[in-house]
Amino acid sequence: MRNSWTDDRLDDLNTRIDLGFSRVETEIRGVRTEMRTEFAAVRQEMKDESASVCQEMRTEFASVRQEMREEFASVRADMKEEFASVRQEMRGEFASVRADMKEEFASVRQEMKEGFALMEKRFERMDERFDGFQQTINRFGAGIIIALIGVLLTQI
C-alpha cells in the first residue's frame, strides 16, 4: 500500500530539508571562516618569511659592499705602490739615458770640433797654396809686362 503525501508529511519533509540546508550553510560558513583564517595565517607567514629574507639580503648585501670596499681599497693601495715603483724606476732610467745622451753629445761635439779644426787646417793650407799661386801669377804677369815694355822700348 502506498502512503500518500499528506500536508503533515510534506511539512515534516520540508522541515528536514530546511534543517539539512541549515547544516550545510553552517558547514559552509565554518569552511569559509576556516579558509579565511588559514589564508590570513599563510599571508602572515609569507610576509614574515619575505621580511626575513629581505633582512638577510640587506645584511648580506651590506657585507658584500663592505668586502668590496675593503678589496678596492687594497687594490688601490697596491696600485699606488706599483705606480710609485714604476715612477721611481722610470726616473732612474731617464736619468741614466740623459747621462748617456750627454756623454754621447759631448763625444759628438768633440769629434765635430776636431773635424772642423782639421778642415780649418786644410783650408789654411789651400789659402797658402792660392796665395803662392797668386804670387806666381803676379810674378809671371809682371815678367810678361816687363818683357813687353822691354820689347816696346827696344822697338822705339
C-alpha positions in Angstrom: 0.0 0.0 0.0 1.1 3.2 -0.9 1.3 6.0 1.5 0.1 9.2 0.3 1.7 12.6 0.9 -0.2 14.4 3.4 0.3 18.0 4.4 1.9 16.8 7.7 4.2 14.6 5.9 5.2 17.3 3.4 5.7 19.8 6.3 7.9 17.2 8.0 9.9 16.7 4.8 10.2 20.4 4.4 11.4 20.8 7.9 14.0 18.1 7.5 15.2 19.7 4.2 15.4 23.1 5.9 17.4 21.5 8.7 19.7 19.9 6.2 20.3 23.1 4.3 20.8 24.9 7.6 23.5 22.3 8.5 25.1 22.7 5.0 25.1 26.5 5.3 26.6 26.3 8.8 29.2 23.9 7.5 30.0 26.2 4.5 30.3 29.2 6.9 32.6 27.2 9.0 34.7 26.2 6.0 34.8 29.9 4.8 35.8 31.0 8.3 38.5 28.4 8.5 39.7 29.2 4.9 39.9 33.0 5.8 41.8 32.1 9.0 44.2 29.8 7.1 44.7 32.3 4.3 45.4 35.0 6.8 47.9 32.7 8.5 49.5 31.8 5.2 49.7 35.5 4.2 51.2 36.4 7.6 53.8 33.6 7.2 54.6 34.8 3.7 55.0 38.4 5.0 57.2 37.2 7.9 59.3 35.0 5.6 59.6 37.7 3.0 60.6 40.2 5.7 63.2 37.7 7.0 64.6 37.1 3.5 64.7 40.8 2.8 66.6 41.4 6.1 69.0 38.6 5.3 69.5 40.0 1.8 70.2 43.5 3.2 72.6 42.1 5.7 74.4 40.0 3.1 74.5 43.0 0.6 75.9 45.2 3.3 78.6 42.6 4.0 79.4 42.2 0.3 79.6 46.0 -0.1 82.0 46.2 2.9 84.1 43.4 1.4 84.2 45.2 -1.9 85.2 48.5 -0.3 88.0 46.7 1.5 89.2 44.9 -1.6 89.0 48.1 -3.7 91.0 49.9 -1.0 93.5 47.2 -1.0 93.8 47.2 -4.8 94.1 51.0 -4.8 96.9 50.8 -2.3 98.7 48.1 -4.3 98.3 50.1 -7.5 99.6 53.2 -5.8 102.7 51.3 -4.6 103.2 49.8 -8.1 102.8 53.2 -9.8 105.2 54.7 -7.3 107.7 51.9 -8.0 107.3 52.3 -11.8 107.7 56.1 -11.5 110.9 55.7 -9.5 112.2 53.1 -11.9 111.4 55.4 -14.9 113.1 58.4 -13.2 116.2 56.3 -12.7 116.1 55.1 -16.3 115.5 58.6 -17.7 118.4 59.9 -15.6 120.6 57.1 -16.9 119.5 57.9 -20.5 120.1 61.6 -20.0 123.6 60.9 -18.7 124.3 58.6 -21.7 123.0 61.2 -24.1 125.1 64.0 -22.5 128.2 61.8 -22.9 127.3 60.9 -26.5 126.6 64.6 -27.4 129.8 65.6 -25.7 131.7 63.0 -27.7 129.9 64.0 -31.0 130.7 67.7 -30.2 134.4 66.8 -29.7 134.5 64.8 -32.9 132.9 67.7 -34.8 135.3 70.2 -33.3 138.2 68.0 -34.3 136.8 67.6 -37.8 136.2 71.3 -38.2 139.7 72.0 -36.9 141.1 69.6 -39.4 139.0 71.3 -42.2 140.2 74.7 -41.0 143.9 73.5 -41.3 143.1 72.2 -44.8 141.5 75.5 -45.8 144.5 77.4 -44.4 146.9 75.2 -46.5 144.7 75.8 -49.5 144.8 79.5 -48.8 148.6 79.3 -48.6 148.7 77.5 -51.9 146.3 80.0 -53.5 148.4 82.8 -52.1 151.5 81.2 -53.6 149.7 80.6 -56.9 148.6 84.2 -56.9 152.2 85.4 -56.3 153.4 83.2 -59.1 150.8 84.6 -61.4 151.6 88.1 -60.3 155.3 87.5 -61.0 154.6 85.9 -64.3 152.3 88.7 -65.2 154.9 91.3 -64.1 157.5 89.4 -66.1 155.4 89.5 -69.2 154.7 93.2 -68.7 158.4 93.9 -68.2 159.1 91.8 -71.3 156.5 93.7 -73.3 157.9 97.0 -72.1 161.4 95.8 -73.0 160.2 94.8 -76.4 158.4 98.1 -76.9 161.4 100.1 -75.7 163.7 98.3 -78.0 161.4 98.9 -80.8 161.3 102.6 -80.4 
